[in-house]
Amino acid sequence: YRAVLGNSTVQRDLWATVWVTIVVTLVVVALSWAVALYLRLTNSWLARVVSALSVVPLFIPVVIASYAILIFYSTDGFMKTLAYHLGWHSFPSYGYTLTCVVLGLIWVNIPFAVLMMSSGLNGVPNNLIEAARDAGAPMYRVVWSILLPMNLIPTVIVATFTGIYCLGSFTVPYLTGPSAPNLLGVSMS
């Protein structure tokens, strides 16, 4: 263990993996909470569109999504080309960077997280929300005092599964990430 953990390459890859895992987990939990909360509190056509779009990545294979992210964010990708045509000549390219890995892992983990959070929030009885609103509680108080505590278990599940997925991920970091530092899944192979 001393020889492996003392290696500077392994240390760099370990820290990159920890950093990417923490960032992806926090962003996925925050985004899935925001989308699920919007879906729970709104019953509009836009909410139904957001609901449908949030699960689209579930049906796209990870390999194809990784290549799509590269085409979108690489040095000659869509975002750089669009920015150039709009007059922004210094738009950064994220292809083959840890930022691209973070974007890819967020894309892959969002559908499960939104489904899990939505099911948890939909399990909260409307009577509790209506009682709080009748007592004069503003919506942020309803969210903080009722929805958040009653959706704690799905939140922990989403954070745990996202973290585990990021720690063991191979395809997204291998296809979209830099040659160094690598995530542990790529580094171990």
N, C-alpha and C positions, 0 to 999 in steps of 0.2 A: 504494500500500500504506500509505503514511504517513497518508493521509486516512481510509482505512477502519479501520486498526488504532488510529488516534488517536481515533476516535469512541467516546464513553463507552458508548453503547448496544451497540455491537459488542463492546467489551471486557467488558461485563457479561454478554452472551450467550455469549461465548467462555469465560469463567470458569465460568458455569453449566454449559455443555456439558462442560468438562473435569471439573468436580466430579462431575456426574451419571455420566459415563462411568467414572471411577475407582471410584466407590461401587458402581455396578451390576456392573462387571467383578469386583471383589473379592467381592461377595456371591454372584454367580452361580458363580464358581469354588469358593468355600467350600461353598455349598449343594450344588452338583453333586458335589463330592468327598464330602461327607457322605452323600448319598443313594447314590451309586455304591459307596462303601465298605461301607455297610450292606447293599446288595444283594449285594455280592461275598462278604461274610463271614457272611451269614445266609441260611438256606434255609427260611424259615418262611412261613406264609400272609400274615403282615403285610408281609414283604418283597415278596411278589408284589403285594399291594395297593398298596404304595408305588411299586413299579415301574410299575404301570398308571396310577396317579394322576399320576406325574411327567411322563408324556407327553400327558396330556389337553390341555394348552394348545396342543399342536401342531395340533390339529384345530379350534381355535376361531379364527375370523378376528380379526385385530388390532383392527379397528374395533369389533367386538362386545365383545371383551375390554376395550377402553378404556372403552366405555360402562358395562360391568359394574363396572369398578373405580370409576368415578364414582358409580354408584348405591350401591356398597358403602361408600365413604369420604366422600361429600359431607356437607354440613351437615345434610341431612335423610335421610341414608343409613342403611343397615342397622346398621352398627357404632355410630353415634351413637344410634340409636333403641334398640338392644339395651342399650347402656351406660346410657341414661336409665332404662329399665325395671328395670335392676339397681341403680339408685340412684347411679350415677356421672354426675353432671350436668355435669362439666367435661371430658368426652371430646373430644379435638381432632378437627377435621374436616380431612381431607387433600385433598379435592377441589379441583382447580385450583391445586395447589402443586407444587413440585419434588419433594416427597416422593411425591406421587401419580404423577409421571412415573417416579421410581425404582421404585416398586412395579410399575407397568405394564411397564417394560422388563425387570425381573427375571422377571415372569410370562411374557413373550414369549420370553426367552432360556433359561429353565430346561430345556425339553424337549431341545433340541439338546445342551446341555451335559451333561445326565444320560446321554443316549444315547452321547455321545462318551466320557465318563469311564468309563461301564460297559463299553463295548467295550474300552477300554484295560486296565481292571482285569481283565476276563475273559480277556484275552490273556496274563496272567501265569500261567506254569505252576504247577499245584498242587504239583509236586515241590519247588519253591523254598520255598514257604510251609511245607510239611510238614517239610522239612529244617531250616529255622530253628526251627520249633516243637520238633522232636526234639532240637535242640541246646540247648533251654532258653530260647529267646528269647521274651519276653512279646509279646503282640499289638501293642502300640505300637511295639516294636522291629521287628517284621515289617513293619508299615506304613511306618515311617520308613526302613528299610534296603532293603526289597525293593519294595513296592508303589509308593511315591512315586517313586523313581528310574526304575522301569520304566514309569511312566505320565506321564512328564514331557512327552513330545511331545503327547499328547492335552490335557494341561493348557495348554500353550502355544497350541494350536489353539483351545481354548475361550476363553481369554483374548483372543486376537487377534480372533476372529470376534465376540465380544461387544462388544469395544471398537469395532470397525469399525461394527457395527450401531448402537450408541449414538450414535456421531459422526454418522451419516447418517440417524438416525431422524426421521421426520416425523409419522406418524399418532398415536403415543402422546403425544408432547409437545404436538401441536396440539390433541388432544381432551381431554387430562387436565391439561395444564400451565397455568401462570398467563399473564396477558397480558404480563408482564414480570417477570423476564428469561425470554427464550425460549431454546430450544436452537438451535443453528446451522441445523439443517434447516428449522425453522419461520422463523427469522429471515431466511434467504436467500430464502425464497419470497416 
